[in-house]
């Protein structure tokens, strides 16, 4: 019996061969093997490239790509994102190619090239963050080398591969978070929907102050506690990068700030994780733990920091426990009704498409005035951070509270918490949090 040739292999088998490739270059090389392979690749390009993307890029990178489709955001919202992201130079490149394919799951060479271009920009930020992290660890090692003793005989400048991966995922998540601005108005127009796309584009690049934006906190509310604090942890390591998104990681009092400062994710963390007043009263009754503000500070300031005495992992467990406790916490996909509300907003779909109603999670009119005294204190106390000074000076200050036996403290604290009884609610409010009906893929990252 003569050996089988490629012409006798069914198209389904050839397609499976293509779907097993691990890179764009492998796909291109395989498609040029023969005419048969080229025809199968051309007919199934979107399916094959989707599988290649899933195997070559992080899920957060795919989510960022989908965020930029015209089925998700309008052209002017996309342009606003591209002009403020780390890879802003590719905004024109993307516009010249007509944008991405409309529907999620559809892929062409444009989608793959944008994934590669954005990853290159993200990787550059990862390197910058790791350099700063190494400096932070070096300062901490110099200041604590005597107390740490034999645990650090020699300083190790290598950032662990697992930490680098988490930093990369956090940077992608911050990109997604900064892409949640929606056009809300145009100065001089009663209804911004009356303006043409050309007029809005012109204003964006010539007089952007006339465009008014609203921030949708839906994605932020869906993040896990760990993911949120790792995104906030980027501020320490990318503070001098010049990237405007870092303003979202700092704490600003509500007021006449920039769009990114007004969308402070740190302030969001102070009001949308749990009833801070109730939790703080429990913490004060315990002798084992720092104050609430100190716990917050350790959680977002010591991400990836090398410190054998750090209590960060313990505090992360505690905050996760708080957030999931009935009447006390505001778990993922829920929101604080004192500050936020679901509002239907008219969003343009497609390059020249019409407007459709989309539910956004936004700050209520005067919502920031409803902060409790504890929340106001947290915002005020966290506008400046000690690391802005101590990272530059090995002799500055001393490490924050730490524990030699984190598991013991965590277990004992949980026992205390269980014995404390009911926590109550948000004062005169009967519910701690409302459900967030968010129509999206699973975005509860780690």
C-alpha positions as a printed Julia matrix, in Angstrom:
446×3 Matrix{Float64}:
   0.0    0.0    0.0
   1.55   3.36  -1.01
   2.22   5.88   1.77
  -0.41   8.55   2.34
   0.33  12.02   0.97
  -0.8   15.37   2.34
  -3.39  15.65  -0.41
  -5.24  12.69   1.08
  -5.39  14.13   4.59
  -8.85  15.61   5.39
  -9.08  19.35   5.9
 -10.21  18.75   9.47
  -6.86  17.1   10.27
  -4.91  19.95   8.67
  -6.93  22.45  10.67
  -6.1   20.6   13.9
  -2.42  20.78  12.98
  -2.73  24.55  12.59
  -4.63  24.94  15.85
  -1.73  23.31  17.67
   0.89  25.91  16.7
   2.22  28.09  19.52
   3.21  31.32  17.78
   2.36  33.64  14.9
   5.65  32.86  13.17
   4.89  29.12  13.31
   1.47  29.79  11.8
   2.98  31.8    8.94
   5.69  29.21   8.28
   3.21  26.34   8.29
   0.79  28.17   5.97
   3.58  28.53   3.4
   4.41  24.82   3.4
   2.24  24.06   0.39
  -0.82  25.33  -1.45
  -3.09  23.0    0.5
  -1.94  24.36   3.85
  -2.19  27.93   2.57
  -5.83  27.45   1.54
  -6.77  25.87   4.86
  -5.02  28.67   6.76
  -6.75  31.36   4.7
 -10.2   29.81   5.11
  -9.8   29.36   8.89
  -7.57  32.3    9.76
  -9.73  33.7   12.58
 -10.16  30.35  14.37
  -6.47  29.49  14.1
  -5.23  32.9   15.22
  -7.64  32.85  18.16
  -6.04  29.62  19.37
  -2.55  31.0   18.75
  -3.41  34.12  20.77
  -4.77  32.06  23.66
  -1.56  30.01  23.83
   0.84  32.93  23.3
  -0.58  35.74  25.44
  -1.9   36.17  28.97
  -5.69  36.16  29.52
  -5.38  39.81  30.62
  -3.8   40.66  27.25
  -6.75  39.06  25.44
  -9.17  40.95  27.68
  -7.4   44.23  26.88
  -7.63  43.45  23.17
 -11.37  42.78  23.45
 -11.78  46.01  25.41
 -10.61  47.9   22.33
 -13.13  46.47  19.9
 -15.81  48.76  18.5
 -18.43  46.47  20.03
 -17.09  47.55  23.44
 -16.07  51.2   23.09
 -16.62  54.04  20.65
 -13.83  55.31  18.36
 -13.29  58.45  20.44
 -13.13  56.42  23.67
 -10.61  54.13  22.01
  -8.59  57.14  20.85
  -8.65  58.59  24.39
  -7.35  55.3   25.75
  -4.62  54.92  23.11
  -3.32  58.46  23.65
  -2.88  57.73  27.38
  -1.7   54.1   27.4
   1.98  53.13  27.43
   1.88  52.22  23.73
   0.31  55.49  22.58
   2.29  55.62  19.32
   0.23  52.76  17.92
  -3.03  54.7   18.1
  -2.53  56.04  14.58
  -1.31  52.64  13.41
  -4.53  51.03  14.61
  -6.74  53.78  13.18
  -5.08  53.49   9.76
  -6.05  49.82   9.7
  -9.66  50.52  10.5
  -9.54  49.24  14.06
 -10.08  45.72  15.3
 -12.66  43.24  14.09
 -15.94  43.99  15.78
 -16.82  40.8   17.64
 -14.88  39.06  20.37
 -13.19  35.9   19.23
 -12.54  37.21  15.72
  -8.9   37.55  14.73
  -6.87  38.8   11.81
  -3.28  39.96  11.39
  -4.27  43.33  12.92
  -5.37  41.75  16.21
  -2.21  39.66  16.42
   0.07  42.59  15.65
  -1.62  44.76  18.28
  -1.22  42.0   20.87
   2.49  41.84  20.07
   2.94  45.62  20.07
   1.1   46.08  23.35
   3.02  43.23  24.97
   6.3   44.86  23.99
   5.23  48.07  25.75
   4.01  46.14  28.8
   7.28  44.17  29.0
   9.21  47.47  29.04
   7.14  48.55  32.05
   7.76  45.19  33.73
  11.51  45.77  33.39
  11.19  49.27  34.85
   9.09  48.0   37.74
  11.55  45.18  38.46
  14.47  47.6   38.5
  12.7   49.75  41.09
  11.66  46.65  43.06
  15.31  45.59  43.19
  16.24  49.03  44.54
  13.46  48.79  47.16
  14.67  45.36  48.24
  18.27  46.58  48.38
  17.32  49.5   50.67
  15.27  47.17  52.89
  18.15  44.68  53.03
  20.65  47.38  54.0
  18.38  48.69  56.73
  17.52  45.26  58.15
  20.57  43.13  57.39
  21.49  42.9   61.08
  18.04  41.89  62.32
  17.5   39.45  59.43
  20.83  37.81  60.17
  21.76  34.71  58.21
  18.59  34.76  56.12
  20.21  37.31  53.82
  23.95  36.68  53.73
  24.15  38.24  50.29
  21.64  40.49  48.58
  19.94  38.79  45.62
  19.07  41.22  42.82
  16.99  38.67  40.91
  13.24  39.24  40.83
  11.49  35.86  41.01
   9.81  34.71  37.81
   6.48  34.36  39.62
   6.7   37.97  40.82
   7.55  39.16  37.3
   4.5   37.37  35.95
   2.22  38.91  38.58
   3.65  42.37  37.85
   2.96  41.84  34.14
  -0.62  40.75  34.82
  -1.15  43.76  37.09
   0.11  46.14  34.39
  -2.32  44.63  31.88
  -5.13  45.01  34.42
  -4.24  48.67  34.93
  -4.5   49.17  31.16
  -7.97  47.63  31.24
  -8.95  49.82  34.18
  -7.81  52.99  32.42
  -9.95  52.02  29.41
 -13.19  52.4   31.39
 -13.78  56.1   30.67
 -16.98  56.91  28.78
 -17.77  60.12  26.95
 -20.42  61.92  29.02
 -20.73  65.38  27.52
 -19.34  68.12  25.29
 -19.08  71.7   26.43
 -21.6   73.86  24.54
 -23.86  70.95  23.55
 -26.97  69.88  25.4
 -26.65  66.35  24.0
 -23.19  65.06  23.08
 -24.8   62.57  20.68
 -25.5   65.44  18.31
 -21.78  65.86  17.54
 -20.19  64.0   14.67
 -17.26  61.64  15.2
 -15.03  64.04  13.24
 -15.93  66.97  15.49
 -15.28  64.92  18.63
 -11.94  63.74  17.27
 -10.92  67.31  16.56
 -11.8   68.37  20.08
  -9.9   65.42  21.56
  -6.67  66.55  19.96
  -7.14  70.33  19.91
  -9.26  71.23  22.95
  -9.72  68.1   25.12
 -10.95  70.13  28.11
 -14.31  70.51  26.32
 -14.9   66.76  26.48
 -16.4   65.48  29.72
 -15.84  61.9   30.81
 -17.46  59.54  33.3
 -15.66  56.57  34.84
 -17.25  53.12  34.94
 -16.17  51.21  38.08
 -17.77  47.93  36.95
 -14.47  46.24  36.13
 -12.84  47.47  39.34
 -15.76  46.13  41.39
 -15.32  42.68  39.82
 -11.66  42.33  40.76
 -10.54  40.07  43.56
  -8.92  41.59  46.64
  -5.5   40.22  45.67
  -5.69  41.6   42.13
  -6.83  45.03  43.3
  -3.96  45.43  45.77
  -1.38  44.2   43.29
  -2.55  46.8   40.79
  -2.32  49.42  43.55
   1.14  48.07  44.37
   2.41  49.19  40.97
   2.44  52.82  42.13
   5.59  52.29  44.2
   7.51  50.74  41.32
   6.27  52.87  38.41
   5.9   56.2   40.2
   8.61  57.85  38.07
   7.58  56.25  34.78
   5.59  59.29  33.66
   2.61  57.09  32.82
  -0.6   59.02  33.49
  -2.4   55.86  34.69
  -0.27  55.93  37.86
  -2.49  58.84  38.99
  -5.27  56.27  39.36
  -3.16  54.43  41.95
  -2.63  57.43  44.2
  -5.1   58.87  46.67
  -6.64  62.22  45.82
  -9.36  64.04  47.69
 -12.51  64.34  45.55
 -12.44  67.62  43.65
 -11.26  69.37  40.53
  -8.5   66.98  39.57
  -7.6   65.33  36.28
  -9.81  62.53  34.97
  -7.31  59.89  36.07
  -6.9   61.42  39.53
 -10.68  61.58  40.0
 -10.86  57.86  39.12
  -8.57  56.99  42.05
  -8.6   53.23  42.59
  -7.02  53.65  46.01
  -9.95  55.79  47.13
 -12.22  53.14  45.59
 -10.52  50.49  47.76
 -11.23  52.56  50.89
 -14.98  52.69  50.26
 -15.88  49.54  48.35
 -14.31  46.59  50.17
 -16.21  46.62  53.46
 -17.71  48.79  56.18
 -14.47  50.42  57.27
 -15.84  51.84  60.54
 -17.09  48.45  61.74
 -13.92  46.65  60.69
 -11.71  49.28  62.32
 -13.56  48.92  65.63
 -12.87  45.17  65.59
  -9.21  45.74  64.77
  -8.84  48.17  67.66
 -10.17  45.52  70.05
  -7.41  43.17  68.91
  -3.88  43.48  70.22
  -2.45  41.35  67.46
  -2.78  43.67  64.49
  -1.98  47.07  63.15
  -4.61  49.78  62.65
  -6.79  49.57  59.54
  -4.87  52.29  57.71
  -1.6   50.52  58.44
  -2.97  47.26  57.07
  -4.07  48.99  53.88
  -0.62  50.55  53.53
   1.21  47.25  53.91
  -1.1   45.56  51.4
  -0.45  47.94  48.54
   3.05  49.15  49.45
   4.73  45.8   50.06
   3.58  43.87  46.99
   6.48  41.68  45.8
   8.82  43.24  48.38
  11.37  40.82  49.83
  10.85  40.85  53.59
  10.86  37.66  55.69
   8.99  39.51  58.45
   6.26  41.06  56.31
   2.66  40.59  57.42
   1.24  41.23  53.95
   0.09  37.67  53.27
  -1.67  37.59  56.62
  -3.42  40.89  56.0
  -4.48  39.78  52.53
  -6.21  36.76  54.06
  -7.92  38.98  56.61
  -9.14  41.49  54.04
 -10.45  38.66  51.87
 -12.28  37.3   54.91
 -13.75  40.72  55.73
 -14.87  41.28  52.17
 -16.85  38.06  52.05
 -18.55  38.41  55.45
 -22.3   39.1   55.29
 -23.27  42.63  56.38
 -19.61  43.61  56.66
 -17.94  43.03  53.33
 -18.6   44.1   49.78
 -17.53  41.06  47.77
 -16.6   41.16  44.08
 -19.46  42.17  41.77
 -21.17  44.2   44.52
 -21.08  47.89  45.28
 -21.5   50.38  48.12
 -24.87  52.15  47.68
 -23.77  55.2   49.68
 -21.23  56.11  47.03
 -22.1   54.32  43.79
 -25.12  53.63  41.63
 -25.97  51.79  38.44
 -26.82  54.26  35.71
 -27.84  53.63  32.13
 -25.58  55.61  29.83
 -25.8   56.09  26.09
 -22.74  54.53  24.46
 -21.83  54.64  20.79
 -21.27  51.21  19.25
 -19.2   50.9   16.09
 -17.21  53.42  14.09
 -20.34  55.19  12.87
 -22.93  53.2   14.77
 -25.82  54.44  16.82
 -26.09  54.78  20.57
 -27.34  52.08  22.88
 -28.04  52.09  26.61
 -25.35  50.44  28.73
 -25.42  50.03  32.5
 -22.4   51.59  34.19
 -21.33  51.62  37.83
 -20.66  55.3   38.54
 -20.31  57.67  41.49
 -23.64  59.12  42.56
 -24.17  62.87  42.39
 -22.52  64.06  45.59
 -21.58  60.46  46.36
 -18.15  61.3   47.78
 -19.87  63.54  50.33
 -21.4   60.37  51.8
 -18.08  58.97  52.97
 -17.92  58.02  56.63
 -15.45  59.73  58.96
 -13.24  56.64  58.81
 -13.22  56.72  54.99
 -12.39  60.43  54.97
  -9.54  59.78  57.4
  -8.18  56.98  55.21
  -8.24  59.2   52.13
  -6.49  62.03  53.96
  -3.86  59.83  55.59
  -2.91  58.07  52.36
  -2.38  61.01  50.03
   1.38  60.75  50.65
   3.41  57.57  51.22
   6.58  57.01  53.22
   8.14  55.05  50.38
   8.52  58.29  48.45
  11.34  58.97  50.93
  12.47  55.67  52.42
  13.14  53.94  49.07
  15.88  56.48  48.46
  17.48  56.33  51.94
  18.47  53.09  53.69
  18.55  54.91  57.06
  15.07  56.45  56.76
  12.52  55.31  59.35
  11.93  51.68  60.14
   9.84  48.85  58.79
   6.13  48.8   59.55
   4.68  46.36  62.07
   5.53  42.74  61.26
   4.93  39.34  62.78
   7.13  36.32  63.37
   4.18  33.98  63.36
   1.63  35.12  60.76
  -0.48  31.99  60.78
  -0.86  32.11  64.55
  -1.97  35.74  64.42
  -4.37  35.05  61.58
  -5.98  32.09  63.36
  -6.24  33.94  66.66
  -7.7   36.99  64.95
 -10.31  34.93  63.14
 -11.27  33.36  66.46
 -11.67  36.85  67.91
 -13.69  37.92  64.9
 -16.0   34.92  65.16
 -16.59  35.66  68.83
 -17.33  39.32  68.28
 -20.91  38.72  67.23
 -22.95  40.65  64.69
 -21.35  43.56  62.93
 -24.4   45.53  61.89
 -24.68  47.38  58.6
 -23.86  50.74  57.09
 -25.55  52.86  59.75
 -29.05  53.71  58.54
 -28.6   51.58  55.41
 -30.18  48.16  55.57
 -27.82  46.54  53.09
 -24.07  46.56  53.01
 -23.83  46.25  49.24
 -26.0   45.92  46.19
 -25.5   43.31  43.51
 -23.69  44.37  40.39
 -25.32  42.99  37.27
 -22.26  43.1   35.05
 -22.53  41.43  31.66
 -19.0   40.34  30.83
 -16.62  37.44  30.67
 -15.25  36.02  33.92
 -12.94  38.76  35.13
 -12.47  37.73  38.74
  -8.71  37.61  38.33
  -6.74  35.52  40.68
